Amino acid sequence: MELSTGVIAEHLRRGGTSVVLRLEDTELPCLLYWGTDLGDVETGPILEATARPVGDSVVYANPVVALLPRHSSGWLGRPGLVGSRAGRSWSVSFDAVTHDVTEACTPGWPDGAPGAVRVRSTGTDAVNGLVVTTELELHASGLLRLRAGVRNTGPDGYEVVSLLPALPVGEQANELLDMTGRHSRERTPQRRPFDQGSWVREAWGGRPGHDSATMLCAGESGFGFRRGRVWGVHLAWSGNQVLTAERSPSGWRLLRGGELLLPGERVLAHDEEYWSPWLVASWGEGLDELSSRVHRFLRARPQHPRSARPVLLNVWEAVYFDHDLPHLLDLAEKAAAVGVERYVLDDGWFRGRRDDTAGLGDWYVDDGVWPDGLAPLTDRVHELGMQFGLWFEPEMVSLDSDLAREHPEWLFGTGRGPGVPSRQQHVLDLGHPGAFDHVLERMSELVARYGVDFVKWDHNRPLVDAGHQPTGVPGVHVQTLATYRLMDALKSRFPGLEIESCCGGGGRIDLGVMERCDRVWVSDNIDAHERQRMQRWTSLLLPPELLGTHVGSARDHTTGRSLDLDFRAGTAVWGHLGVEWDLSAVSDTDLDELAEWVAVHKSLRDLLHTGDVVRADPTDPAVQVEGVVAADRSEAAYRVAVVEHPLTDPPGRITLPGLDPGRTYRVELVAPSDGAVSPADAPAWVKGVELGGRVLEEVGLVCPRLAVDTLVLLRVTAVRRSAGR
């Protein structure tokens, strides 16, 4: 709809979402509304209803804030584009802006993104020699993606300092939620008021980091998984990055994100351009709905893994660096017997790698440990019907390695050597063509020779002093793109090869790397008590089939906590199941029980890896309930875990969200988890009960009295339509 002023409104509708944009011929789009589908409405009245009075100052009123806010328009917050030509051309204004609305053709969707629509807006600044573009996509899932680009049309170089697009959210957004953490304690949620000013989360280590915000959410005070309007953004980028929440005195509430560029990283020559990473954005009535839009977007991608996710054994916590062939073969036999489908040989197989001080970069099988190569192991693994996986850390190098001695110029540094050590290693600069080619050829040769199906791709060191030699200019941006190219090249050479994004555990979990990877390693910490939190909050971004979730030993390697097998296994089945345990030292009783849990996972796998993730808002944080509900609501599975001493005894009722309110369901405990409920503490319903979906979500069930760090699994199956439906 066009007003007399020449301003028009564009109404986009997809996946239960409406987006209303204000478009004019001298400004990039301004987002007026983003939320629930408004239906087939007239947009002219929306323009009138949202038009802000200016008074005597555009600067103070900020009637329009574009997707890329401009300082020259009166915006007093951080400009969307910061850059200059050695101090000139730093204030951008547009002579004209054009807008094009089309069906999107998105990278990864060769024939276009089904059901998506894109608004591409291009502003020309002839005075400063710049062309600035925003692209906003609304996908069939109701998920938004936003990015911005700048092209230099001037004769001399233009340095991009930052490019930070912004999405306004509703005025009811008074509270912020994001994540923090550290190595082995990733994905810890934190909340704060959405006050005036900026809340800034930065990552300067060449990766999102163990303390990554992951998603920055803004919503109604007290929003939960099932209640409260909430919006959230995530940056699909694996290098330095920033997410910000900015609230202005003029009332605008913005969620923003972009790449953190080091000095001189993006100086554009004539006709060269730079694009920010995609800012991925979702909303919902509660975090479950927000999360489900992201999951549906990911599952619609053509490269999303659709075959059954193979149960795997990773041998790291079983053998560490002690690579003894008879032991490793025994592990393979026992793994196959309990139902494992993929065997992964971790760190320690390559030249000189007897501990973590040497060998990185020398990707040759250590013939002192493996005189016949890896074939005696890989051949037996394949004979047992399992896939074979191999650990690499392609972006890293040890100073004690042939590679570092032969090519010191391939190590990052800024004129004083390779910088401070971290975890006994340094960073291999893949921006050197020779270094890139070396790693690609070594990995390719090994994948081809041994029939490697899966690469555990680790990244154990932040990038500091990341200067490209010999000049010392910053290299993080180039390194990030080179890592993507390396993954892409391997997948092109070996169709079907799967890659796990591991980064000292959960330090590189983002939708940029997930364009290439088939799962993530949630954390090096597989203590099931800690994993309850980490898996729950990582699944805000990624669906269960992309989460590496392992059963560890009785006494955890990281925390020293001892937990029963049922709790360890019942926690691990809720993702892409694996085992990280010395099975050669396990009793026959435990092996039988582990095999039973593997079978449980396989019986639930299709549901867990295709259904909608739901989480009950707890009345007592000691009791956590989460589930996966089939898309047609015909079945569901729930996990009820007690992770602390409940406030009350008995702990009260639990609710099962996400079911069809008009259907009746049968609720049953899943063996062997039913062993956690003693007969004396068992409510009547544990023998099986039939209740309506609305009753299960609103009234609920009495929670069994469970010990701390125990759980039960529930299988819920629709039996009929409820009466009166």
Secondary structure, 3 states (H helix, E strand, C coil): CECCCCCEEEEEEECCEEEEEEEECCEEEEEEEEEECCCCCCCHHHHHHHCCCCCCCHHHHCCCCCCCCCHHHCCCCCCCEEEEECCECCCCCCCEEEEEEEECCCCCCCCCCCCCEEEEEEEEECCCCEEEEEEEEECCCCCEEEEEEEEECCCCCEEEEEECCEEECCCCCCEEEEEECCCCCCCEEEEEECCCEEEEEEECCCCCCCCCCCCEEEECCCCCCCCCEEEEEEECCCCCEEEEEEECCCCCEEEEEEECCCCCCCEECCCCEEECCCEEEEEEECHHHHHHHHHHHHHCCCCCCCCCCCCEEECHHHHCCCCCHHHHHHHHHHHHHHCCCEEEECCCCECCCCCCCECCCCCCECCCCCCCCCHHHHHHHHHCCCEEEEEECCCEECCECHHHHHCHHHECCCCCCCCCCECCEEEECCCCHHHHHHHHHHHHHHHHHHCCCEEEECCCCCCCCCEECCCCEECHHHHHHHHHHHHHHHHHHCCCCEEEECECCECCCCCCHHHCCCEEECCCCCCHHHHHHHHHHHCCCCCHHHEEEEECCCECCCCCCECCHHHHHHHHCCCEEEECCCHHHCCHHHHHHHHHHHHHHHHHHHHHCCCEEEECCCCCCCEEEEEEECCCCCEEEEEEEECCCCCCCCCCEECCCCCCCCEEEEEEECCCHHHHCCHHHCCHHHHCEEEEHHHHHHCCEECCCCCCCEEEEEEEEEEEECCCC
